[in-house]
Amino acid sequence: MATTGSSESYSGQLRSYLHSPFTPLLFFVPLGLVTAHQGSGTINPLLIFLLNGLGIIPLANLISSSVEEISEHLGDQWGGCLNATFGNLVELVVAYSALTGGLYEVVLDGLVGGLVTNLLLVLGVAAVVGGMRFRQMTFSANTSLLNAKLLLAVMLVAFVPSTLLHFGMFQSSQHHREYSTLVSVFLLIFYGLSYIYQFFTHGTMFSSSSLPFATEELIDSDDESSHSNRESVSSESASKKTSLFAALTVVIITTVILVFSSEALVDGLAASVQKFKLSNFFTGVFLLPLFGSAAEFVICLRAAQRNRMDLAVATTVGSSIQIVLFVLPLLVLIGSFIGHPLSIFFSPEAMVAVTASVFAVQWVTEDSTIDWFEGAFLVLVYVLLFASTFFLL
C-alpha cells in the first residue's frame, strides 16, 4: 500500500482547518481574555460571557481535528479516552475555581450539566446528523456492555449517598464528609480498574485495530526488495510518531488556552445570570455546558459524519462516566486537602436528570446500533429536562 505520510496527512488537516469557517472566530480568544482581565466592574459581564463563548468554539474545532488524527494512530477507544480527558480538564479547572470559592452547589451542578449535555444533546445531535447519511451506525458491542455497567455505577453514585443524606442517616455533616471521602477513594480505584480492564487485561475485546505503530509483516529476506521495504516501513512508523506527537502537542496547548477562556466564561456567566435571577442548577446544568462541551460536540459530530460511532460513543459516554467516577471523587479529595470539603450530594433535580440521562442512553445503545430516530429521542429527553427545569425556576 502506498504511503503518503501521516505527517503530510496531518498538515493537510491543519490546512483544511485554516480554511474552516470557525477560523475567524480565533480573534475572539484574545479579545475575550482581555475583556475578562479588565473585570466585570467596567465591562458588561454578558459581553465577557459571549466573547469567551465565541472564542471557545474555534479552540474546540482545533482540538477535534487533532484528536481525530490521534485516533487514527491509537484507535477510536484511545482517541475517545484522550478527548474525554482533555474535555473534562476544563470542567475540572472550572470546578476547582468554584470549590475554592465555596460554591459547592455550582461544582456539583456543573458536573451534572456536563454529563447531561454529553449523553443527551451531544450524542443525540451527532446521531441525527450521522443518521442522515447512514441508515444505521454501529459500534463495539463489548464497549456497549462495559458502558452499561459503568453508567449503572454512575447512577448509584448519584443516588445512594444523596438518598442516605436526604433520609437523615448520617449523624452529622462531618460524618457525611468522611463517608464521601471514603467512597471517593474507592471510586478512583474502580475507575482505574476499568481502564486496566478495557485496555490491558481484556484489550482485545475492545480494539478492532492493531496496536499503535504496529509494523507490517516483513517480507522474506530472500526477496531482493526486502531491505527497501523495511526502510519504507521504518520511515512510515517514524512519520506516524511525528504526526502523533504533533497532534498531542496541539491538543495540550489548545486545552491550556481553553482552560483560561473557560474560566473567563464562567466568571462572566455567574455575573450575568444574577440579572435574570436564574437558579444555580439551571445555569450549571444547561447554560454552562453548552460551551464547556464544545470540544466533545465537534469531535462527536465529525465522527458521526464519518460513521465512526466508536469514537463518538467513547467521547460522549466516556466523558460522562469520567465526570462522576473520576472528576467528582478527585474534587472531593482535593477539597478535603485544601480545607474546602465537598460532599457527594446530588439535589433531587440532579438525581432525576442523571437517572433520565442514563436510562435514555442505555435504551439507545444497548443493541450497539444507533440511528437518527434514536438520536432524536435523546434530544427530546434533553429538551424535556431543560423545559422542566426552566419553568420550575
C-alpha positions in Angstrom: 0.0 0.0 0.0 1.4 3.3 -1.0 2.2 5.7 1.8 1.7 9.4 1.6 3.0 10.0 5.1 0.9 10.7 8.2 2.7 14.0 8.8 1.6 15.2 5.3 -1.9 14.0 6.2 -1.9 15.9 9.4 -0.5 19.0 7.7 -3.4 18.7 5.3 -5.9 18.6 8.2 -4.3 21.7 9.6 -4.6 23.4 6.2 -8.2 22.5 6.0 -8.7 23.8 9.5 -7.3 27.2 8.4 -9.9 27.3 5.7 -12.7 26.4 8.2 -15.5 28.9 8.8 -14.6 28.7 12.5 -11.0 30.1 12.0 -12.0 33.8 12.0 -13.5 33.2 15.5 -10.0 32.8 16.8 -10.0 36.6 17.0 -12.4 36.3 20.0 -9.9 34.2 22.1 -7.5 37.1 23.0 -10.3 39.6 22.9 -12.4 37.6 25.4 -9.4 37.1 27.7 -8.5 40.8 27.6 -12.1 41.9 28.4 -12.2 39.4 31.2 -9.0 40.8 32.6 -10.5 44.3 32.7 -13.0 43.0 35.2 -16.8 42.9 35.2 -17.0 46.2 37.0 -16.0 48.1 33.9 -17.3 45.8 31.2 -20.7 44.2 30.9 -20.4 40.6 32.2 -22.7 39.4 29.4 -20.3 40.7 26.8 -17.4 38.8 28.6 -19.5 35.7 28.5 -20.4 36.0 24.8 -16.8 36.9 23.7 -15.2 34.0 25.5 -18.0 31.6 24.4 -17.3 32.5 20.8 -13.6 32.0 21.4 -14.1 28.5 22.7 -15.8 27.3 19.5 -12.7 27.5 17.2 -10.5 26.1 20.0 -12.8 23.1 20.3 -12.7 22.7 16.5 -8.9 22.6 16.6 -8.9 20.1 19.3 -11.3 17.9 17.4 -9.0 17.9 14.3 -6.1 16.9 16.5 -8.0 14.2 18.4 -9.2 12.8 15.1 -5.6 12.5 14.0 -4.7 10.8 17.3 -7.5 8.3 17.0 -6.1 7.3 13.5 -3.0 6.1 15.2 -4.3 4.8 18.6 -7.7 3.7 17.7 -11.1 5.1 18.5 -11.1 3.9 22.1 -7.8 5.7 23.0 -8.8 8.7 20.9 -12.1 9.0 22.7 -10.4 8.5 26.1 -8.0 11.3 25.4 -10.7 13.6 24.2 -12.8 12.9 27.2 -9.9 13.6 29.5 -8.9 16.8 27.8 -12.5 17.9 27.6 -13.0 17.2 31.3 -9.8 19.0 32.2 -11.7 22.3 31.5 -14.6 21.2 33.8 -12.1 20.1 36.5 -10.3 23.5 36.5 -13.7 25.4 36.5 -15.0 23.2 39.3 -11.8 23.7 41.3 -12.2 27.5 41.0 -15.8 27.2 42.3 -14.7 24.8 45.0 -12.0 27.3 46.4 -14.7 29.9 46.4 -17.0 27.8 48.5 -19.6 27.4 45.7 -20.3 23.7 46.3 -23.7 23.7 44.6 -22.1 25.2 41.5 -19.5 22.4 41.5 -22.0 19.6 41.6 -24.5 21.2 39.2 -21.7 21.9 36.7 -20.6 18.2 36.8 -24.2 17.1 36.3 -24.6 19.5 33.4 -21.6 18.1 31.7 -23.0 14.6 32.0 -26.5 15.5 30.8 -25.2 17.6 27.8 -22.8 14.9 26.6 -25.2 11.9 27.0 -28.3 13.6 25.6 -27.6 16.7 23.5 -24.2 15.9 22.0 -24.7 12.3 21.3 -28.3 12.9 20.2 -27.4 15.6 17.7 -24.5 13.6 16.3 -26.7 10.6 15.8 -29.3 12.7 14.0 -26.6 14.2 11.7 -24.9 10.9 11.1 -28.2 9.2 10.6 -29.0 11.4 7.7 -26.1 9.9 5.8 -26.1 6.3 7.1 -29.2 4.2 7.7 -27.8 2.6 10.8 -24.5 3.2 12.6 -22.8 0.5 14.7 -20.2 0.4 17.4 -18.5 -2.2 19.6 -20.9 -4.5 21.5 -18.3 -5.1 24.2 -17.9 -1.3 24.6 -21.7 -1.0 24.9 -21.8 -3.7 27.7 -18.9 -2.1 29.6 -20.5 1.4 29.4 -23.8 -0.1 30.7 -22.0 -1.3 33.8 -20.2 2.0 34.3 -23.3 4.0 33.8 -25.1 1.9 36.4 -22.2 2.8 38.8 -22.7 6.5 37.9 -26.4 6.3 38.7 -25.7 4.6 42.0 -23.2 7.3 43.0 -25.8 9.9 42.2 -28.5 8.1 44.3 -27.0 6.2 47.3 -25.1 8.9 49.1 -27.7 11.5 48.4 -30.6 9.3 49.4 -29.0 8.4 52.7 -28.4 12.1 53.4 -32.0 13.1 52.5 -33.3 10.5 55.0 -31.0 11.8 57.7 -29.0 8.6 58.0 -25.7 10.5 58.9 -25.0 11.6 62.4 -23.6 15.0 61.2 -22.3 16.8 58.2 -18.8 15.8 59.2 -19.9 12.2 59.2 -21.2 12.6 55.7 -18.0 14.3 54.5 -15.9 11.4 55.9 -18.2 9.0 54.1 -17.8 10.9 50.9 -14.0 10.8 51.2 -14.0 7.1 51.7 -16.4 6.5 48.8 -14.2 8.8 46.6 -11.1 6.7 47.2 -12.9 3.5 46.1 -14.4 5.3 43.1 -11.0 6.3 41.8 -9.7 2.8 42.3 -12.7 1.3 40.5 -12.3 3.8 37.6 -8.6 3.0 37.3 -9.5 -0.7 37.2 -11.9 -0.1 34.3 -9.0 1.2 32.2 -6.9 -1.7 33.1 -9.8 -4.0 32.0 -10.5 -2.4 28.7 -7.0 -1.5 27.5 -4.8 -4.2 29.0 -6.2 -7.5 30.5 -9.2 -7.6 28.1 -7.9 -5.1 25.5 -8.5 -7.4 22.5 -12.2 -7.3 23.3 -12.4 -3.5 22.8 -10.0 -2.9 19.9 -10.6 -3.9 16.3 -7.3 -2.5 15.2 -3.7 -3.4 15.8 -1.5 -1.8 18.5 -0.2 1.7 17.9 2.7 1.9 15.5 2.4 -1.8 14.6 4.6 -2.5 11.6 3.6 -4.6 8.6 4.8 -8.1 8.2 8.3 -8.4 6.9 8.9 -10.0 3.6 11.2 -12.9 3.3 14.8 -12.0 3.5 15.4 -13.8 0.2 13.3 -11.1 -1.6 15.6 -8.6 -3.3 13.3 -5.7 -2.2 13.1 -6.7 1.5 15.6 -4.1 2.5 13.9 -1.3 0.8 10.5 -2.4 2.2 11.9 -2.5 5.7 13.2 1.0 5.2 9.8 2.1 3.9 8.1 0.6 7.0 10.6 2.2 9.3 10.1 5.6 7.6 6.3 5.3 7.8 6.5 4.4 11.5 8.7 7.4 12.2 6.3 9.6 10.3 3.3 8.3 12.2 5.1 9.0 15.5 6.0 12.5 14.5 2.4 13.2 13.4 1.0 11.7 16.7 3.3 13.9 18.9 2.5 17.0 16.8 -1.3 16.3 17.3 -0.8 15.7 21.0 1.2 19.0 21.3 -1.6 20.9 19.6 -4.2 19.4 21.9 -2.3 20.2 25.0 -1.5 23.8 24.1 -5.1 24.4 22.9 -6.5 22.9 26.0 -4.4 25.2 28.2 -5.8 28.2 26.3 -9.3 26.7 26.5 -9.0 26.5 30.3 -8.3 30.2 30.6 -11.2 31.0 28.2 -13.5 28.7 30.2 -12.7 30.4 33.5 -13.4 33.8 32.0 -16.6 32.4 30.5 -17.8 31.1 33.9 -17.0 34.5 35.6 -19.0 36.3 33.0 -21.8 33.9 33.2 -22.0 34.0 37.0 -22.3 37.8 37.0 -24.8 37.7 34.1 -27.3 35.2 35.5 -27.8 37.4 38.6 -29.6 39.9 36.4 -32.0 37.3 35.2 -32.3 35.6 38.6 -31.7 32.1 37.2 -31.1 29.2 39.6 -27.6 27.8 40.0 -29.0 24.4 38.9 -30.4 25.7 35.6 -27.2 27.7 35.0 -24.8 24.8 35.8 -26.7 22.0 34.1 -28.0 23.7 30.9 -26.2 27.0 30.2 -22.6 26.5 31.1 -22.1 23.1 29.4 -23.3 24.5 26.0 -19.8 26.0 25.7 -17.9 23.7 28.1 -18.8 20.6 26.0 -17.9 22.3 22.7 -14.9 20.1 22.1 -16.9 16.9 22.6 -19.6 18.2 20.4 -17.4 19.0 17.4 -15.5 15.7 17.7 -18.7 13.6 18.1 -20.3 15.4 15.1 -17.3 14.8 12.9 -17.1 11.2 13.9 -20.8 10.6 13.2 -20.5 12.1 9.8 -17.8 9.5 9.0 -19.7 6.7 10.6 -17.1 6.3 13.4 -19.5 5.8 16.3 -16.9 4.0 18.4 -15.1 7.4 18.7 -18.4 9.3 19.2 -19.6 6.9 22.0 -16.2 6.8 23.6 -16.1 10.6 23.6 -19.6 11.3 25.0 -20.4 8.4 27.2 -16.8 8.0 28.3 -16.6 11.7 29.2 -19.9 11.4 31.2 -18.6 8.4 33.1 -15.3 10.1 33.8 -17.1 13.1 35.3 -18.8 11.1 38.1 -16.2 8.3 38.6 -13.1 10.4 38.4 -13.6 14.2 38.4 -16.1 14.2 41.3 -14.1 12.0 43.7 -10.9 13.8 42.8 -12.6 17.1 43.7 -13.8 15.6 47.0 -10.2 14.5 47.9 -8.8 17.9 46.8 -11.4 19.7 48.8 -10.5 17.8 52.0 -6.9 18.6 51.4 -7.3 22.3 50.9 -9.8 22.9 53.6 -12.9 23.2 51.4 -14.6 19.8 52.0 -17.0 18.7 49.3 -19.6 16.0 49.9 -21.1 13.7 47.3 -24.6 15.1 47.4 -26.9 15.5 44.5 -30.1 17.5 44.7 -33.4 15.8 43.8 -33.4 17.7 40.5 -29.9 16.4 39.7 -30.8 12.9 40.6 -33.7 13.0 38.2 -31.5 14.4 35.4 -28.8 11.8 35.9 -31.3 8.9 36.0 -33.2 10.1 32.9 -30.0 10.5 31.0 -28.5 7.1 32.0 -31.8 5.2 31.1 -32.2 7.1 27.8 -28.6 6.3 26.7 -28.8 2.8 27.8 -32.0 2.2 25.9 -30.5 3.7 22.7 -27.1 1.9 22.9 -27.9 -1.5 24.3 -28.1 -3.1 20.8 -24.8 -1.5 19.7 -26.5 0.5 17.0 -27.9 3.9 16.7 -29.9 5.8 14.0 -31.4 9.3 13.5 -34.6 8.5 15.3 -32.8 7.3 18.5 -30.8 10.5 18.3 -34.0 12.5 18.1 -35.2 10.6 21.2 -32.1 11.7 23.2 -32.6 15.3 22.1 -36.2 15.0 23.2 -35.2 13.9 26.7 -32.7 16.8 26.9 -35.4 19.3 25.9 -37.8 17.8 28.4 -35.3 18.2 31.2 -34.5 21.7 30.0 -38.1 22.8 29.9 -39.0 21.2 33.2 -36.1 23.0 35.0 -36.7 26.3 33.3 -40.4 26.5 34.1 -39.8 25.4 37.7 -37.4 28.3 38.4 
